[in-house]
Amino acid sequence: NNVYLAFIVTDDYHENSRNSAWNGDSVQLMIANAKQDARVGLYNYALGGVEGALG
């Protein structure tokens, strides 16, 4: 029993300067219980920084 997720993201400007995944360019996944009244897991996937800050 597996769940596979794939994301294709297109953005003209990368911004995640606050290191708050929900507030920048990121993907946030929340998993709830069967009744959908309690959070079981919360996962944030993001690249840190601001476009142009690398090298």
Residue pairs with C-beta under 8 A, 6 or more apart in sequence:
5 29
7 27
9 25
9 27
11 25
13 51
14 25
14 47
14 49
14 50
14 51
15 24
15 25
15 50
15 51
16 24
16 25
16 26
16 46
16 47
16 48
16 49
16 50
17 24
17 49
17 50
18 24
19 48
21 27
21 28
21 44
21 45
21 46
22 28
22 44
24 46
25 46
25 47
26 44
26 45
26 46
26 47
27 44
27 45
27 46
28 42
28 43
28 44
28 45
29 41
29 42
29 43
29 44
29 45
30 39
30 41
30 42
30 43
31 39
31 40
31 41
31 42
31 43
32 38
32 39
32 40
33 39
33 40
